Amino acid sequence: MAAPKNPTSQASVKAIIEDLDQEIAQTQRDVKEIDLLLDQSKGEVEKLTQRNATISAHLQQIQSQIEDVPAPDIRAAYDAALDAQQRLVVMRGQLEKLHSDKSHFERQLEVLKKVREGSLIGSPAESNGRSSPSASIEVMIQAQEQERQRLSRQMHDGPAQALSNFILQTEIALRLFEVDQDQARAELNNLKATASTTFQKVRDFIFDLRPMMLDDLGLVPTIKRYADHLAEKISMEIAVTVSGSERRLEPYLEVIIFRAIQELLSNSALHNQASTIKVQLDINERQVRVNIDDNGRGFDSLAIPGEAELTIKAIRERMSMLGGNFEMDSALGQGARFTFSVPMEAKPL
């Protein structure tokens, strides 16, 4: 006789599916919006390209008659050429960024649709101690929301606050120019220094959200770069060793492995208060295996700290869905070890 279905679990599954539908709809809107921006940017690049060609032809004409052309006209022509080139470079950079954003949203949409399809398979009840698909999805969504909240707080306390200060410093500098130009210049120099610091923070956020070098160079260089960046940022030692065949993997595998390592390194550094971390990455023909050891304060494996619990659960579920495994070993005062592996023939989520 079949066990009765739990109304609470069914309601939870329904809520998760509704959240997924909303996320899918929002991502589809994002893709459409980027398509519109791409069309506009392509048109602008074409116009600027034509303008550059016209200006270049005009410069060549001036060069052939340079002795007869007044100096102000020559200067104006070169200023126009420089302005056109700068605008074209900026627009081409924006076009590349939009293409990258579109690819990111399309990959996200593909994953969301697969998760949406998977959420309709199986019973919401747990069986033989294993979590149901809906429970796995809920854990991953909660972990994602926790990460979004963290980034949102950092953006609010960092760049967003700095931009507000920029406006105030600019107003002060404008007023000082009328009474004390030296002090106004000093204010502008301070503003420049603050802008440089804020720009670096924004680059850090972008790297945390989606490091572009993961697409360009692959998993190993990105892990090494992230480890160096994190070690420098919080003054700690992170050693990365790689064995086996260092090569490019399937894009979805590179993303999943990098995210797991990124989250575990952050956990060791921030929550476990480690000063030294060792990362061992082994890539062979059958699987990718990762060991992360730290010398932090450690914790009871049966009582994971609340701030790290969702992250660890999400990684465990991710590895399980890919046919891999996740293990951890820790004790109070003895650091922690995290080990996970992913088979090469794993199917995309």
N, C-alpha and C positions, 0 to 999 in steps of 0.2 A: 504493500500500500504506500502510495507516494506521500511524503511528508507535506503538511499544509504550508503554503507559502506565507512568508512573514510580511504583513501589510507595511510595516515600517521599512523593510528592505526594498519592497517594491516601490514605495514612495521615494526612497533615496535614489534608486536607479532612475526613476522617472525624472527626478530633479537634475541628476547628472546629465541625462540625455538632453534635457532642455537647455542646460548650460552649454553643452557641446554644440547644439543647434545654433544657439546665439553666437557662440565663438566662430562657428563656420560662416554664419551670415555676415558677421563683422569682418572677418578675413576676406570674404568675397567682395565686400564693399571696399576694403582697403586696396585690393587688386584692381578693381575698376577705377578707383581714384588715381592710382599710380599710372594706369594706362592713359588716362586723360592728361596727366602731367607729362608723361612720356611723349605723347603726341605734340603737346605745346612746346616742350623742350626741343624736340626734333625740328619743329618748324623754326624755332628761334636759332638753333645751330645752323640750319640751312641759310637763313637770312644773314647771320654773322659771317658765315663762310663766303657768301657772295660779296658782302661788304668788304671783307678782307682782301678778296681778289681785286675788287675795284680800287681800293686804297693802294694795294701793291703796284697795280698798273700806273696809278697816279704818281707814286714815288719813283718808279722807273722813269717816267716822263720828266719829273723834276731833276733826277740825277743826270739825265742827258742834256738838260738845259740849266744846270745848277748855277752857272755864272750869271745868268740873266734873271734868275728868280730871287726876289727880295728875301732877306733873312727871316722876317716874320712869317712869310708864307711857307718857307722850308720848315721852320719850327712847328707851325700849325699842322703841317702835313705829317710830320713824324709823331707829334702828340696824338693825332687822330689814329695813326697806325698802331701806336702802342696801346691806346684805349681799346681799339677793336680787337687786338690780339688778346688782351687781358680778359675782355668780355667773352671771347670765344673759349679761352682756357677754362674760365669759370663755368660756362654753360656745358662744356664737354664733361667736366668733372661732375656736375649735377646730373647729367645724363647717365654717366656710369653708376652714380649712386642710386639713381632710380631703377636702373636695370638690376642692381644688386638687391635692392629692397623688394623688387617684384619677385625675384628668384626665391628670396627668403620667405615671403608670404605664400608663394605657391607651394613650397616644401611644407610649410606649416599647415596649409590647407589640406594637402595630401595626407599628412599624418592625422589631422583631426578627423578626416573622413574615415580613415581606417580604424581609428579608435571608436568612432561613432558606430561603424558596422560591427566591430568586435563587442561593443557594449550590449548588442541585441542577442548575443550568443551565450547560452549557458544560464544557469539558475543563479539568482542573487544570493541564495543561501550558500554557506560554506560547506565544502565536502572534504572529508578525510583530513581536516586541519589545513586545507589549502584555501587561500582566499579566492573569491569569485572574481570574474573579469570586472564587474562593477566596483568591487572593493578596490581592486588595483587602480582603476581609473580614478576613483575618488582620492586615493592616496597621492597619485601623481598631480592631480588638479590642485589639491591642497598645498603640495610642495611648490608648485608653480606660483600659486597665489602668494605664498609666504615670500618667495624670492622677489615677486613683483612689488610687494609691500616694502621690502627692504630697499630695493632700488628707488622706489618712489620717495621714501624718507631721505635717502642719500641725495637724490636730485633736489628735493626741497631744501635740505639743510646746506647743500653745496652750491651748485651752479645757479639755481633759482634765486637763492639769497644774494649771491654775488652779482647777478644781473640787476637786481634792485639797487644794490650799492653802486653799480656802474652809473645808473641814471642820476643818483644823488651826487656822485663825484663829478660827473660831467656838468651838472648845473652849477656846482661850486666853482669849477674851473672857468666856466663862461663868465660868471660874475667877477671872479678875480682878475680876468684879463682887463677889465676896465680900471682897476685900481692898483694891481700888483702883478705884473706879467711874470716875474721870476717865480712867485708863489704859484701862479697858474700853471707854469711849466712843471713845477715840482708835483702838483696835483695830477697832471697828465702822465708824468712818469710813473707815479704810484698806480694810476689807473691801468697803464700798460702792463706793469708787473702783475697786478691782480688778474688782468685779462689772460695773461700767459698761464698763470696758475690754474685758472678756471678752465682754460682750453685743455690743459693736461688732464684735469678731472673728467671732462667730457669724453676725452679719448679713452680714459680708463673705463668709463661706463660703457662706451661702445664696444671695447674689447671684452668686457664681462658679458655683454648681451650677445655679441656675435663677432668673434675675431675674424677679420677678413683673411688673415694668413692661413686659417684652417682650410679655406677653399683653394688658396693659391699654392701653399707649400705642403699641407698635409698635417697629420696628427702629431708626429714626433717633434718637428720644429715648433709647433704651436704650444705643446706642453712645456718644452724647455723655455720658450719665451715667457709663458705665463708664470712658471716657477721662478724665473729670474725676477720678473716684475713683482710678484708677491713677496719674495724674499727681501728685495730692496725696499719695498713699500713699508713693511712692518719689522724690518731689521731682524731677520732670522736666516737660518741656513736650510736650503732645500737642495738636495742632491738627486739628480735624475740619471738613471742608468738604463740603457736600452740593449736588449739582446735579441737574437734571432734575425729575421730578415726585415730590415727597416725599409718599408715601402708604403705606397699609397693604398688605402683600404676603400671599401665602398663608402660613399659620402655619409650615409646614415650611420654606419658603424663609427666613423671618425667623430661625428657629432656626439653620439651617445657616450663613447669612451671619454672624450674630452670633458663633457659635462660632468660625468661621474668623478673624474680626477679633480676637476675644478672644485666641485662641491666638497669632496673629502679633504682636499688641501685647506679650503676655507674653514672647514669644521675643525681640523687639527690646529690651525693657527689661531682661530678666534675663540672657539668654545673649549678646546682641550688645552689651550695655552702652551702649545709646544714651541720649543726654540730650535729644534732640529727635526727635519722630516726627510725620509729617504723614499724615493719613488723608483720602483723597478718595473719596467715595461718589457714584456717578452712577447714577440710577434713570431709565431711559427705557422706552419701550413694549416694546422687544424683550429687554432684559437689564438685570441689575444688575452694574455693574463697580466694583471696588474697587482702589485703589492705596495702598500703605503704604510710605512712604520713611522711613528712619532714618539718623542720623549715627553709628551705632555702629562698632565695630572691624571689621566686615565678615568675610567668610570666603570660602574657595574654593568656588565653586558646585559643583564636582565632589567636594568633600570636606566635606559638611555636618557640623557638630559633632554628636557622638553624642546630646547632650541635646535637640537640635532635629530630628534626622533623622526620628523617628517622627511627630512632629507635622506636619511638612511633607509627608511621604509620605501621611499620612491625609487631609490637606486636598486634596492633588492627586488622590487616588483618589475622594474625595467629589465634587469638581467634575467629574471625568471621568464618573462614574456619572450625573450630572445633565445631561450634555451640555455642560458648560462647560469652562473651561480654567484652568490655574494656571501662572504663570511667576515666576521669581525671577532677580534680577541682583545680584551682589555680588562684591566684591573686597576683599582684605585692606587695611584702613585707609581704605576708601572707603564704608562703610556698606552698606546693603542695600535693595533694592526688591522688594516682593512685589505681584503683580498677579493677580487672579482675576476671573472673570465667570461668571454663572449666567443661562441664558436664562429668560425669564418663563414659557415653556411647558414648563419642566422638570417631569418626573414625579416624585412623591415616591419616596424610596428605599424 
